[in-house]
Amino acid sequence: MKDLTISNIERQNVLNNRFAVSKVQEHLDIEGMLFDGEYRFTKKMVADFYQVDTSTIDRYLQSNSDELKHNGYILCKGKQLKEFKLEFAHLINEASKTTQLGLFNFRSFLNIGMLLTESEKAKKVRSLILDFVITTINEKTGGGTKYINRRDVNYLPAAITEENYRKNLTSAINQYVDGHHTYKYSQITDFIYKAVFKENAKEYREVLKLDSKDNVRHTLYSEVLLVISSFENGVGAAISERFKENSGKLLTIDEVERIVNELAEHPMQKPYLNDARTKMASRDFSFRDAYHGNIADYLQAVTPEEFERFIGDQSIDFDRILADNKDVLKRLKQAEDE
């Protein structure tokens, strides 16, 4: 079970998931004051709900100020405070001369519940939150997250691109690299996976708990596939070039490994590698509950925009699209084989 009191990334992953936040809001019995389009809660209301003193809330506001403000806690003052008092003076026990008033929105209200270690009520809310996070993702993906990457509208173009560049690589390996016909392909693929996300295919399968029949590439995010495409194209071209330099002598597997490592160290690749590792580490941690230890340094919270891409209105039902177009795809395949 994840401990939300410890990890800022895990808290932010919850708060950036509007679907889970909405479910929790429907379930919790707390009434706020609708102001500026959001339900607001005073410090006293938050303290009463979590059954702690307001001084405890003050302590957390001081130690976690940036995080709580980022998630919607505001200091209401000036004209905004005047308008708030006009509307809700009968509900708050603040002196009329107060010049600023701290207000939580629902996200920051949940945020402080994820931080409070002194409150049994907060502990129950954290358990509820984690249940709803799992439920909402499973509901949106039809019960499983193995292929959540394919719900991204960018996945199919990236997969097609990668397949095309893969053919360039396999052709170069077939013609210019010494070694067992099938074994050399898997070895060189592992070199590329290691370069991109620091795991070979076997390690990646273990992290994602994939079956032996699952194709690793079918579970990769579009950004990762595009970086792999870049590598496959570069390695294929370098193999061909090295073969010519060797006066037609086949390359060894060790020579190909050196080519991949040189490409991985090229300054031009660094931004793309960093982005691919960040996407993989962060999304797998949030969506698949999978932890990539080798790229843990790249772990970040998943953004609200990414939740929209994978489980929101921008996501697609890839399997349904395939099913709806299977006749067209079949005809295309037949035409290609003729």
Stockholm file with secondary structure:
# STOCKHOLM 1.0

chainA/1-338         MKDLTISNIERQNVLNNRFAVSKVQEHLDIEGMLFDGEYRFTKKMVADFYQVDTSTIDRYLQSNSDELKHNGYILCKGKQLKEFKLEFAHLINEASKTTQLGLFNFRSFLNIGMLLTESEKAKKVRSLILDFVITTINEKTGGGTKYINRRDVNYLPAAITEENYRKNLTSAINQYVDGHHTYKYSQITDFIYKAVFKENAKEYREVLKLDSKDNVRHTLYSEVLLVISSFENGVGAAISERFKENSGKLLTIDEVERIVNELAEHPMQKPYLNDARTKMASRDFSFRDAYHGNIADYLQAVTPEEFERFIGDQSIDFDRILADNKDVLKRLKQAEDE
#=GR chainA/1-338 SS CCCTTTCHHHHHHHHTCHHHHHHHHHHSCCCCEEETTEEEEEHHHHHHHHTCCHHHHHHHHHHTHHHHHHTTCEEEEHHHHHHHHHHHGGGCCCCTTCSEEEEECHHHHHHHHHHCSSCHHHHHHHHHHHHHHHHHHHHHHTSCCTTGGGGSTTHHHHHHHHHHHHHHHHHHHHHHBCSCTTHHHHHHHHHHHHHHHSCCHHHHHHHHTCCTTSCGGGGSCHHHHHHHHHHHHHHHHHHHHHHHHTTTCCBCHHHHHHHHHHHHTCGGGHHHHHHHHHHHHHHHHHHSCCCCGGGGGGCCCCCHHHHHHHHSTTCCCHHHHHHHTHHHHHHHHHHHHC
#=GC SS_cons         CCCTTTCHHHHHHHHTCHHHHHHHHHHSCCCCEEETTEEEEEHHHHHHHHTCCHHHHHHHHHHTHHHHHHTTCEEEEHHHHHHHHHHHGGGCCCCTTCSEEEEECHHHHHHHHHHCSSCHHHHHHHHHHHHHHHHHHHHHHTSCCTTGGGGSTTHHHHHHHHHHHHHHHHHHHHHHBCSCTTHHHHHHHHHHHHHHHSCCHHHHHHHHTCCTTSCGGGGSCHHHHHHHHHHHHHHHHHHHHHHHHTTTCCBCHHHHHHHHHHHHTCGGGHHHHHHHHHHHHHHHHHHSCCCCGGGGGGCCCCCHHHHHHHHSTTCCCHHHHHHHTHHHHHHHHHHHHC
//
